[in-house]
Amino acid sequence: MVPEAKVYTTLVGGRPVTFETGKLAGQAGGAVTVRLGDSIVFAAATMAAEARPGGDFFPLTVEYEERMYAGGRIPGSFFRREGRPSGDAILVARLTDRPLRPLFNQAMRNEVQVIMFSLSADTENPLDILAINSASAAIMISDIPWAGPVGAVRVARIDGNFIANPTYEQMDRSDLDLRLAGTRDAILMVECGANMVDEETMVNALMFGHQALQPLIDVQLKMAAEIGKPKRQVELFDVDADLVEQVFNRAEGDLNAIMDAHRGKHELSDALDVLEGQIVKEFAGEGDALDEAKAGSVKQAYHEAYRRVVRSRIIDRHIRPDGRDLTEIRPIWCEVGISPRAHGSGLFTRGETQVLTLATLGTPKEAQEIDSLTPVDTKRYIHHYNFPPYSTGEVKMLRGQSRREVGHGALAERALVPVIPDEAEFPYTLRLVSEVLASNGSSSMASVCGSTLALMDTGVPIKAPVAGVAMGLVKEGDKYVILTDIQGAEDHDGDMDFKVAGTKDGITALQMDIKVGGISAKIMSEALEQARQARLSILEKMLAVIPAPRPDLKPHAPRITIIKVPVDKIGAIIGPGGKMIRAIQEETDTKIDINDDGSVFIAATNGDNSARARERIEALTETPQIGRIYTGKVVRIADFGAFIEILPNIDGMVHISQLDSERVNKVEDVVQLGDEVTVMVTGIDDAGKIRLSRQAVLEGWTAEEAQNHDRPRSSGPRPGGDRGGRSGDRDRGGRPGGDRGSRGGGGDRDRFGGRR
């Protein structure tokens, strides 16, 4: 029997969003599809029956899998199936995880798994927002205990007006791309890119978005009430409250004394570890008398005591773990030109966080090709972020790029995109790599600053320099404190991680995760203004090192020359199977890229090489013109004249009467096969046959004079024979080499890898 599907529909931004359940994945804890237009995401949420033994954290995994069939496409991989998650898929999984995780009881030890995949993609409506809503709805109707639901929307701004859940086409016209998720009363997650939007506009956008997601909260509550499963009772692994108080009372004084010393990260950590060992010994014994189970609980109680002390010092005494004022930025120093061979480099150090960013310039054909379900198929600005274990003084296995690295790289990339010059102004592909060399908080924002320095060191004419800072919050009841430039401990034990990047004129990127029930518009406004002041201060220090982009590129950076050729001449440049363009690149030590519109990009580190390549290409694409003088090679000799290749694969005929100022009895008396001859174009007929004159060059005639002297006689013999007057011979001899030049044209050019 076919199961009955339950369908729920609500309106967001005036368009229907549809939730459906009951037909698919009946064995999952909860399974839902969410649809907007013809874009559909499926989500299933399931919880393990038993608690994971020996765990000291809540085990939640959130996965998103991008299925290419959703867009009617076959994957571009060798195996023609999806492999490991793409960068976009990882970002969607992170985007979904961030608002879900805070609403679980962290004392749970039953593993919860949320798996989502794209079911349909219409390339009009983005899938990421649907993923968050489908995951939330699947948990809501499952037996998994959870404090949701969560609603998620996207916000654009076009001509000053906010739009909820815009299409891709609308986003292209927007100066804001804001994604946010929240509960009925609070915003939990924000991810935003913007084109230098001011702080007031950003707050208004956040409030608009939170209001727009309310119908999604309503529909999920209705689903849970009508078809939701009873929530399962699970064992919670909370530390005994009495033990927490005992450990706190024992450790409070020592913790304050340690933090009053204002030690650095490692010194502080070492002192805290020593104290932890002492307290474990006192409460759980040591050696053979050690109570392993109790030791674990004591450690958790100690970490809770540390958290309480840190928060109390901040909110009651306005003392931060490293002794700074609330708005004080850690000491900053910068440097550029670290690598002599990289095209640009910038070193940014803030406190104990240090990031080195290196820039590389490439040709347009080196843009990243995107095999995804979005309308975007290439990307010319690329940012990668590496976070090795030594940056935190640790030793770990290297297992490839982590989700965190993907997310931080995307954030820094989003922060710089609005200031990257247009391709018409700066026709390069840009790749930046941020190497985190040391970290004690806010490494993602340090990578933004390092990227700006690297771009300016490269000589990229960015529209404005960009800096970033991470803001924090500690909130107890009605009391709250906003922190500028948070370090690791303040991020871990605080209530908000609010990363803000921008220029002096406005915000370019925003990322916010909130751990408390909600923050007001007033707190958001204060945090954004505090971040703006910090950003201006950081920019001042960066610009003291390099005040503007360098006027010239580094010696080892490629110089790109752009020329425009007729579209029908592209095949001549490429040649059969790419033979011609490969030969030009090898001979001139250049890289050449050709667009379908006839734009040719020549990249070279040597100006002479670039000029040689340009000359070769212009010669291949030039169209002969009457009156123009060419030097070419004799490629064929006939009784009535000689054929001269004046341009690559294009030749014309010099009649014997035009070979010299004197009478010529035999063509070979003047020229031989392979000779170089300078001639003038005197005529081009409707069939493209080209008439040349050597005599015109010798006599210094104008094109009109040359044409008058080269007209065939209507009757009577002429000295030297009447061959020049035979129109039949002229027709036979007038076959231009352009006919030959058409061979090896367009059919092969798509096979050449240099053509985009």
ABEGO torsion letter per residue (X at the ends): XBBBBBBBBBBBGGBBBBBBBGABGAABABBBBBBBEABBBBBBBBBBABBBBGBABBBBBBBBBBBAAAAGBBBABAAGBBBBBBAAAAAAAAAAAAAAAAABBAABABBBBBBBBBABBAGABBAAAAAAAAAAAAAAABABBBAOBBBBBBBBBBGGBBBBGBBAAAAAABABBBBBBBBAABBABBBBBBBGBBAAAAAAAAAAAAAAAAAAAAAAAAAAAAABBBBBBBBBBBBBAAAAAAAAAAAAAAAAAAAAAGBBAAAAAAAAAAAAAAAAAAAAEBEAABBAAAAAAAAAAAAAAAAAAAAAAAAAAGBBAAGBBAABBBBBBBBBGABAABABBBBBBBEABBBBBBBBBBBAAABBBBBBABABABBABBBBBBBBAAAAGBBBBBAEBBAAAAAAAAAAAAAAAAABBBAAABBBBBBBBBBBABBBEGAAAAAAAAAAAAAAAAGBBBABBBBBBBBBBBBBEABBBBBBGBBAAAAAABABBBBBBEBAAEBABBBBBBABAEBBAAAAAAAAAAAAAAAAAAAAAAAAABABBBABBBAABBBBBBBBBBAAAAAAAAEBGGAAAAAAAAAAGBBBBBBAAGBBBBBBABAAAAAAAAAAAAAAABBBBBGBBBBBBBABBBAAEBBBBABBGBBBBBBAAAABABBBABAAAABBBGBBBBBBBABBBAAGBBBBBAAAAAAGBBAAAAAAAABBBABEBBBGEAAAABAAAAAAAABBAAAAAABGBAAAAAABAABX
